[in-house]
Amino acid sequence: VVGTMADTSAKGPAGAEMERMASLAENILSIGEVGSTHQVLAMQEGIHEQLLEFNQSLRSLNEHAEENLAHASARFSHHTATVNELRSDLTRAYSRIRALKGLLQQSFPAEFHASSQQILHGAEDEEAERKERVVPQQE
């Protein structure tokens, strides 16, 4: 007693599910031989065992993944704390450097300016030399 596609859509999802259940029940009842029933039960038991093994494998995998996540989270927290500590150390160091630079500039303005210019020109010269080494000269 299987309906057509139009009948199924008119009845909605609940009607379609009921129709499938009725069809399944009809197929099960149509099994006449006892041997066929035993075969079906044996297949179901085999599938059940496979599903139990699969669920155990999934549980094991989930436990392993949970352990790895906990370990990775702990390492990440440690690394984050280390990076934050380094950042604060660098911030303090650069603040001290800026303070010393300001003191030097106030105490020795002419010498500071001259050394700054020398450093800038030296950096420009080094940059030009580096570019010459990288770019091959064409003849």
N, C-alpha and C positions, 0 to 999 in steps of 0.2 A: 504494500500500500504506500508507494512512494509517489509524492506529488510532483507536479511539474515545477519549473523555475518560477513561473508566474504565481503558482499557489504558494510557494515558499516566501516570495517577496511580499505577498499580500498578508501573510500571517505574521510577518515580522521575525526578528531574531529568536524569540521564545518559541514560536511555532516551528521554525526550521529546526531548532534543537530538539524539540519533542518528536518531530518527524524522524530525525536521525536516530534518536533513542529507540523509537518504535521499530525502525528498520533493523537496528542492531539486535534488538530482542527477538525479532522475527527470524533473523539469520541464526541466532543461537538456538532457538527452538526447532529450527529446521534440521539441526544435526540429529540424525536418527540413530546412529550407531554409538554404542558405548565406547568403542575404541577411539572414535573421533573426538569424543569428549575428553578422554584421557590424553590424547595428543595435544589438544588445546590447553589443558591444564599443565601438561609438562612444558609446553612452550612458555606459558605464563610464568611458571616457576623459574625457568631459565632466564627470562627477561627480568624477573624480579631480582634474582641473584646478581645479574649484571648491573642493574640499577643500584643495588646496595653497594657493590664494589666501586662503582663510579662515584657514588655519594661519599664513600670513605676516602677515595682519592681526592675528591674536591675538598673535603674537610682537612685532609693532610696538607694540601696545597694552600688553603686559606691560613692554616696555622703557621706554615712556613713563611708565607707572605707577611703575616702579622708580626712575626719575629724580625724579619728583615726590615719592615717599616719602623718598628720600635728602635732597632739598632741604627738605622739611617737617621731617624729623627733625633736621637741622642747625639750622633756625630754632627748633624746639621746645627743643633743648638750650640754645641761646643765651638764649632767653626764660626758661627754667628757671633758668639761672645768674644772670640779671639779677634775677629775683624773689627768689631765695635771698639775693643780695647786699643787695637792698633790705630784706628781712626782717631780716637781721643788723644793718643800719644802724639800722633802726627799733627793734630790741631794745636796741641800745646807747643810742640817744637816750632812750628811755623809762626805761632804767635810770638814766641821768644825771638825768633830770627827777625820778624818785622819790628819788634821793639828795639832790638840791638841796631838794626838798620836805621831806625829813626834817631836813636841816640848818636850814632856815628854821623848821620847827616847834620844833626844840630851842632855837634862838637867840631866837626871838620867839613864844612860845606864845600870848599874848593877841592879838597882832596877826594871827597866823596864823588863829586861831579866828574872829576878827571878819571877816577877809577871806573865809574859807571860807563863813561864813554869808551874807555879802553876795553872793557868787558864786552860792550855792545859791538864794537868794531871787530874784536877778536872772534866773537860768535859769528858775525857776518862773513868774515874771512874763512872760518872753518866750514861754514855752510857752502860757500862757493867752491872750496877745495873738494868737499864731499861730492858735490854735483859734478865737478869735472871728472872725478874718478869713476862715477857711476855712468855717465854718458860718454860713450866712446867717441873720440874725435874722428871726423871724416876728412879724408885727404882729397 
